[in-house]
Amino acid sequence: MTSFSMTNQAIGPIYDNAGFQHDEGRPPPYSPQPGVYPPPPQEIPSYVAMTPKTINTCHTATPGTPHNTGQKKGIKTCCWKYILCVSLCVVLILAVVGLLLWYFLYYQCLLGKSCRSGGKCLSPSQWCDGVRDCSHGEDESQCFRLHGTNYILESYSSDSQTWMPVCAENWDNNYGRAVCEQMGYRRQDYVTYGQASTGSLASKGYMKLKTGSKHESHIQSQLTYSQSCSARAVTLRCIECGESSAAPSIRVVGGTEAVNGAWPWQVSLQINGQHICGGSIISPYWIVSAAHCFEKYSNPRIWRVYSGDVSLFKMSFGVGKTVQKIISHDKFNTRNNDNDIALLKLDTPLTFTRTVKPVCLPSIGVSVSAEHQAWITGWGALRSAGPVPDRLNQAQVTIYRRETCNSPQVLNGEVTHTMICAGKLQGGVDTCQGDSGGPLVVKGGNTWWLAGDSSWGIGCALRNKPGVYGNVTYFSDWIHEQMQNE
C-alpha cells in the first residue's frame, strides 16, 4: 500500500503478490477470446460443373463415322472417375451438414441450455424446477439470488426465464434457512428473513409458495408464478456480514495505518511465517483471494491464514488456520491475469469476533459504478520493491470506467470484463507488492461489500496507472457455486 508520489520509481509491470512475479514482463493488450461457436467460413463453397477441357470424358462415336482428331461428335457420357468424384462430394457434404446439425443441437443446445458436463441438453423448463438433471447439479445451483442493499430474495422463473422477487406469503425462517443453505451458506450462520417493498422489481409479477408447500431442500420446486402478492417481498440475511466497528468516517488522502476492527475481514496469507498475499473472509470457512497467488504455491498445506489484528507481528504469535483446499478459477489466464480469483476453504471455521468478521458478497444491483469511492487495505510494500510494513494500511480510491482504464495513456486495453480498475489517476495512492488478493470494498446501505480482489498494476502509484482488481460482482455466481459444491 503506498501513499506518496513515486517519481523516482522505474516504470514496469508489478504483480501485487510479493511471492510471485510473471516471467514475461508486462502482459500484452487484451484481445477478446474466441467465442463458443466455431467461426463461419469466409466463403460459401460452390461446386461448378467442369467443361470437357478439364474433364477426361468418354464418348460414343456416331455409327459409321470414321474416327478423326478434330471436334468429337456423338453422345457424350461421363466416365466412372467423374461419377465417383460427384458421389464422394455429395456424401461429404451430407456428412458435414449432419455433423454440424448434431454439434449445434446437441452441444450448443439451441432450443434450451446444456449441462457443462456431458453436454446434456435441457429444455428451459427443466432449469430451477427442483429436479437435478445435470450430473453436477448446475441446473439447480443458481436459482436464488439477493438484490440490492436490503437483500430482496429473487427466484429464477424457468417459465418466463426471468428473475422475480419472492412473495412473503406463508414464508418463515425454515424456508429462509433452506434457501441460504442452497446458496452455499451454513444453516448455523443464518440470521433472519424480513419483508420489503419491491418497487419496479415486481413489474412482471412474483414467485410465490404453492398451497400446501413443505420445508424441503429444493424450495424452487414449491414456487409458482403469481401476478400479485398480498404481502411484500422476502428479504434474507444468510450471514451477518459487512459490519465494521472502526472504519474511517472521513475521506483520507493517501494511505494511513488502520486500527483493529476497521477491516475485520482482512486476512494475511502466509508461508513459513512470511506474508505473501491478502484475502477477505466471506464466511467461517471461506476466504476470497487472487488466483495468481497460488500459481507456484498450489499446495494448500503450506499456507496459513492469519486474522484478528492489524499487526503482522502480533498475529505471528497465533497458530493460523490451515487450508483444506485452494480453488483457483479454471479460466485464470496467466498471460493477462484474466479471471484472477481464488477461494480458500479452511480446515476449521473461523470464530467471529469484533476483529474477525466477513465482508458481504455483492448483491445484484449494489453500485460499484464509475466514480464510486472505495477502500483498499493490505500489508503490501509502501513503495515499489520496498519493505512490507508491520501494520495494515488503508487508503481511499476511485473506481474508474473501463473505457477510462483502457485508454492508450492509461492501461491501453489491458482491463477485461473480469476486472475493474481503481486508484488515483494523478498517482500517489495504490496497492503494491504483497497486497495481492486483498479487498477492494465499497459501502452501501451501511454495509461493506467486496467489490474486488487486488490483482496487478503497472508500477505502484504511478500517474495514469491505477491498480487492477478482480471484478467480484462478475464472479458472484462462481463463488456461490464453489461454496455449494463443497
MOSULSUL-V463131 format. One record per residue. N is the residue number from 1. OMEGA is omega as a letter, one per 40 degrees, with the letter a starting at -180 (999 if undefined). D_FIRST is the distance of its C-alpha to the first C-alpha in Angstrom with 2 decimals. Layout:
[[N/OMEGA/D_FIRST] [N/OMEGA/D_FIRST]]
This chain:
[[1/a/0.00] [2/a/3.75] [3/a/6.86] [4/a/9.77] [5/a/12.27] [6/a/12.18] [7/a/16.00] [8/a/16.67] [9/i/14.80] [10/i/17.08] [11/i/16.92] [12/a/16.97] [13/i/15.94] [14/i/12.73] [15/a/12.88] [16/a/9.66] [17/a/11.77] [18/a/12.06] [19/a/15.64] [20/i/16.82] [21/i/17.36] [22/i/20.00] [23/a/23.04] [24/a/24.17] [25/a/21.48] [26/i/20.52] [27/a/22.06] [28/i/25.08] [29/a/25.42] [30/i/26.06] [31/a/29.72] [32/i/31.17] [33/i/32.53] [34/a/36.28] [35/a/37.52] [36/a/39.34] [37/i/42.72] [38/a/44.17] [39/i/44.51] [40/i/48.03] [41/a/50.30] [42/i/50.48] [43/i/54.23] [44/a/56.70] [45/i/59.05] [46/a/62.69] [47/a/65.80] [48/i/68.57] [49/a/72.19] [50/a/73.20] [51/i/76.44] [52/a/79.21] [53/a/78.06] [54/i/74.95] [55/i/76.49] [56/a/79.03] [57/i/81.49] [58/i/84.70] [59/i/87.76] [60/a/91.20] [61/i/93.95] [62/a/96.59] [63/i/99.78] [64/a/102.38] [65/i/100.04] [66/a/99.94] [67/i/96.60] [68/a/95.25] [69/i/92.13] [70/a/91.42] [71/a/89.71] [72/i/89.73] [73/a/91.63] [74/a/92.05] [75/i/89.61] [76/i/86.08] [77/i/84.27] [78/i/80.78] [79/a/80.77] [80/i/79.16] [81/a/76.07] [82/i/75.23] [83/i/75.81] [84/a/73.55] [85/i/70.79] [86/a/70.93] [87/i/70.96] [88/i/67.89] [89/i/66.02] [90/i/66.93] [91/a/65.84] [92/i/62.53] [93/i/61.84] [94/i/62.67] [95/i/60.45] [96/i/57.44] [97/i/58.04] [98/i/58.38] [99/i/55.21] [100/i/53.20] [101/i/54.69] [102/a/53.89] [103/a/50.29] [104/a/49.56] [105/a/51.50] [106/a/50.39] [107/a/46.88] [108/i/45.69] [109/a/47.61] [110/a/48.52] [111/a/50.25] [112/i/47.63] [113/a/44.49] [114/i/44.23] [115/i/42.80] [116/a/40.02] [117/i/42.02] [118/i/45.55] [119/a/45.61] [120/a/47.79] [121/i/48.42] [122/i/48.54] [123/a/49.95] [124/a/47.70] [125/a/49.63] [126/i/48.60] [127/i/44.89] [128/i/44.00] [129/i/47.64] [130/i/47.07] [131/a/48.54] [132/a/46.38] [133/i/47.65] [134/a/44.82] [135/i/44.70] [136/i/41.00] [137/a/41.49] [138/i/39.19] [139/i/41.93] [140/a/41.43] [141/a/37.70] [142/a/36.26] [143/i/38.88] [144/i/36.96] [145/i/33.84] [146/a/32.47] [147/i/32.30] [148/a/30.43] [149/i/28.90] [150/i/32.24] [151/i/32.34] [152/a/35.67] [153/i/37.02] [154/i/38.17] [155/i/40.41] [156/i/41.15] [157/a/44.77] [158/a/46.26] [159/a/49.29] [160/a/47.58] [161/i/44.42] [162/i/42.22] [163/a/39.99] [164/i/41.78] [165/i/41.07] [166/i/42.82] [167/a/45.60] [168/i/45.56] [169/i/49.32] [170/i/50.15] [171/i/46.49] [172/a/45.48] [173/i/42.73] [174/i/44.24] [175/i/43.65] [176/i/40.10] [177/a/39.37] [178/i/40.93] [179/a/38.81] [180/i/35.52] [181/i/36.58] [182/i/37.40] [183/i/33.87] [184/i/32.50] [185/i/31.98] [186/i/33.93] [187/a/36.98] [188/i/36.07] [189/a/32.78] [190/a/34.79] [191/a/34.66] [192/i/37.32] [193/i/38.73] [194/i/39.71] [195/i/41.14] [196/i/39.96] [197/a/41.43] [198/a/40.54] [199/a/41.22] [200/a/41.42] [201/a/40.15] [202/a/43.75] [203/i/45.39] [204/i/46.67] [205/a/47.50] [206/i/46.30] [207/a/46.29] [208/i/48.45] [209/i/49.68] [210/i/53.11] [211/i/56.00] [212/i/56.34] [213/i/52.81] [214/a/51.76] [215/i/48.52] [216/a/47.83] [217/a/44.82] [218/a/44.94] [219/a/45.03] [220/i/44.97] [221/a/48.52] [222/i/49.64] [223/i/48.29] [224/a/50.38] [225/i/50.12] [226/i/51.36] [227/a/51.71] [228/a/51.36] [229/a/50.03] [230/i/51.76] [231/i/48.53] [232/a/45.01] [233/i/42.30] [234/i/40.64] [235/a/37.10] [236/i/35.45] [237/a/32.77] [238/a/32.31] [239/i/29.60] [240/a/28.15] [241/i/24.60] [242/a/21.93] [243/i/22.68] [244/a/20.33] [245/a/21.90] [246/i/19.28] [247/i/16.97] [248/a/16.51] [249/i/19.65] [250/i/18.84] [251/i/16.67] [252/i/13.61] [253/a/12.94] [254/a/9.48] [255/i/7.14] [256/i/9.21] [257/a/10.01] [258/i/11.67] [259/a/15.30] [260/i/17.32] [261/a/18.63] [262/a/16.13] [263/a/14.76] [264/i/17.55] [265/a/17.11] [266/i/13.79] [267/i/14.89] [268/i/14.00] [269/a/16.06] [270/i/17.51] [271/a/20.25] [272/i/22.39] [273/a/20.10] [274/i/17.07] [275/a/13.86] [276/a/13.77] [277/i/12.34] [278/i/11.63] [279/a/14.38] [280/i/16.16] [281/i/19.59] [282/i/22.23] [283/a/25.33] [284/a/26.53] [285/a/26.82] [286/i/24.20] [287/i/20.48] [288/i/18.85] [289/a/16.50] [290/a/16.45] [291/a/19.65] [292/i/18.35] [293/a/17.02] [294/a/20.73] [295/i/22.42] [296/a/23.21] [297/a/22.88] [298/i/25.04] [299/a/27.06] [300/a/26.06] [301/a/27.68] [302/a/25.18] [303/i/22.27] [304/a/21.66] [305/a/19.79] [306/a/18.62] [307/i/18.23] [308/i/19.27] [309/i/17.08] [310/a/13.68] [311/i/14.60] [312/a/14.64] [313/a/17.63] [314/i/19.57] [315/a/19.13] [316/i/20.46] [317/i/23.80] [318/a/24.18] [319/a/25.58] [320/i/23.15] [321/i/24.52] [322/a/26.12] [323/i/25.76] [324/a/28.98] [325/i/27.99] [326/i/25.26] [327/i/26.04] [328/a/24.27] [329/a/25.43] [330/i/28.67] [331/i/27.92] [332/a/24.53] [333/a/24.83] [334/a/23.37] [335/a/24.22] [336/i/22.17] [337/i/20.09] [338/a/22.37] [339/a/22.60] [340/i/19.40] [341/i/19.76] [342/i/21.15] [343/i/22.58] [344/i/23.06] [345/a/26.21] [346/i/26.48] [347/i/29.76] [348/a/30.04] [349/i/28.66] [350/i/26.05] [351/a/27.61] [352/i/26.12] [353/i/25.65] [354/a/23.98] [355/i/20.68] [356/a/21.28] [357/i/21.98] [358/i/21.64] [359/a/20.02] [360/i/22.65] [361/a/23.12] [362/i/23.81] [363/i/27.51] [364/i/29.36] [365/i/29.25] [366/a/26.00] [367/i/24.50] [368/a/21.29] [369/a/22.93] [370/i/21.89] [371/i/20.57] [372/i/19.72] [373/a/16.88] [374/i/14.30] [375/i/11.34] [376/i/8.23] [377/i/7.19] [378/i/6.24] [379/a/6.68] [380/a/4.94] [381/i/5.67] [382/i/5.14] [383/a/7.45] [384/a/9.49] [385/i/11.47] [386/a/10.27] [387/i/10.66] [388/a/8.97] [389/i/9.01] [390/a/11.79] [391/i/10.73] [392/i/8.77] [393/a/6.28] [394/i/7.38] [395/i/7.82] [396/a/10.97] [397/i/11.62] [398/i/15.00] [399/a/16.56] [400/i/18.80] [401/a/22.17] [402/i/22.51] [403/i/25.02] [404/a/22.58] [405/a/20.00] [406/i/22.92] [407/a/24.51] [408/a/25.26] [409/a/23.13] [410/a/19.94] [411/i/19.65] [412/i/23.42] [413/a/24.45] [414/a/21.91] [415/a/20.79] [416/a/23.37] [417/i/24.62] [418/a/22.63] [419/i/19.32] [420/i/17.78] [421/a/15.39] [422/i/13.22] [423/i/11.21] [424/a/13.00] [425/i/15.81] [426/i/16.04] [427/i/12.59] [428/i/10.07] [429/a/7.55] [430/i/5.96] [431/a/4.51] [432/a/5.38] [433/a/8.00] [434/i/8.38] [435/a/6.91] [436/i/10.38] [437/a/12.77] [438/a/10.66] [439/i/11.95] [440/a/12.18] [441/i/14.84] [442/a/17.47] [443/i/20.14] [444/a/23.80] [445/a/26.91] [446/i/25.19] [447/i/23.49] [448/a/19.93] [449/i/20.05] [450/a/17.90] [451/a/17.64] [452/i/15.47] [453/a/13.84] [454/a/10.92] [455/a/13.08] [456/i/12.68] [457/i/12.16] [458/a/13.92] [459/i/11.95] [460/i/8.47] [461/i/8.88] [462/i/12.59] [463/i/15.39] [464/i/16.89] [465/i/14.38] [466/i/12.54] [467/a/10.81] [468/a/13.50] [469/i/14.04] [470/a/17.17] [471/a/19.51] [472/i/20.32] [473/i/23.20] [474/a/24.77] [475/a/24.54] [476/i/25.94] [477/i/29.41] [478/a/28.25] [479/a/26.33] [480/i/29.41] [481/i/31.69] [482/i/30.02] [483/i/30.13] [484/a/33.79] [485/a/34.78] [486/999/33.45]]
